[in-house]
Amino acid sequence: MKLQRMPEPSRRLGLTQRPRQESPKEQGLTQCPRQESPKEQGLTQHSRQQSLKKPGLTQRPRQESLKKPEPTLNYPAGNPEEVAAVILHTNDVHVGLEENIGYDGLALYKKEVEALYDHVLLVDAGDAIQGAAIGDLSVDLIKRDENGNDLSRTGENGLCELAADAFRSAGKTQAALIGAGTVRTNLESGEVTYKDVVDILPYCNEVIMTEVSGQMLLDALEFGVSFLPDEAGAFPQVSGITFRINKDIASSVRINGKKQFLSVDGEYRVSDVKVDGKDLDPEAIYTLAISDYLFTGGDGYTMFEDAKIISSTKLPDNEVVMKYIEEDLNGVIPEKYAGPQGRVLD
């Protein structure tokens, strides 16, 4: 009796599949749900597509869609009666279902192989990937408390700052900015896996490096805190920046009906802003790591319209954080991220 392994379906079809994370729908994860684009939010100042065409940014290539491909069936050589079992290794063939054979094509192939062989086993590479260890954590990093309150939407949050630090490290920039709504859930102590990081950062927004003016940064911070004391996904979580909030000052931020920034028409709530340890200069230019979503007006951050994109990590935010944990932190997330890092002062 011989045990033969079938060649991978994706290779038989000649697909040049890009290795990346599994589709959330097929994994049972909440990975990469589609975020509403600035255009869909009503943003008319500029669109995501326009921004991605700015000099210096190369948009991640997409594979051409393969519509209802017909698998090429290459069966094991020899008499089927002499084959003990056939192993079909998918190699994540269902990643990006619109872009490759998907489950329909795979099911068809498996059915035709089963017509010839008694024992056909389907092995999914993604089952191992989502459980792969990224690092270790000795304390819970809490974003949402036991009562359901999202702590990161009204104040500084250690878990969000972990993500912001990863952005800054990846971009080698002076500062990084993320909206509190980017991070979706807590990170529990113990072994941290691929799936854990995807759960906290499910949107897969690309991390880019930009040049922004000090005034843009000041307006971004002011806009982000303008919703206080109410919760807001736009609350700014930062790295390389410190600032003070005076909640006794009524917000003078002017927004449109879509809660998008228009201007600051009075006194700023934000003060004592420092970037990379130095006082913010409204006329100076700073390097900022940020998601393409936020940079192009997501969550109302429209103040970066005239900013410059200088490069891109070409990675989604969750992969940036995974890399930071594995490489910069050597797989051990410091306990300090269990609480605020002292970047936002009252």
Secondary structure, DSSP 8 states (H G I E B T S, - for coil): -EEEE---HHHHTT---------HHHHTS--S-----TTTTT--S--HHHHHTSTT-----------S--------SS-GGGEEEEEEE-SSTTSSGGGS-HHHHHHHHHHHHHTT-S-EEEE-THHHHTT-EEEEESS-B-SB-TTS-BGGGTS--HHHHHHHHHHHHHHT-SEEEEEGGG--S-B-SEEEEHHHHHHHSTT--EEEEEEEEHHHHHHHHHHHHTTTTS--TT-EEEESEEEEE-TTS---EEE-TT--EEEE-S--SEEEEEETTEE--TTSEEEEEEEHHHHTTGGG--TTTT-EEEEEEEEEHHHHHHHIIIIISTTEE-GGGGS--S-EE-
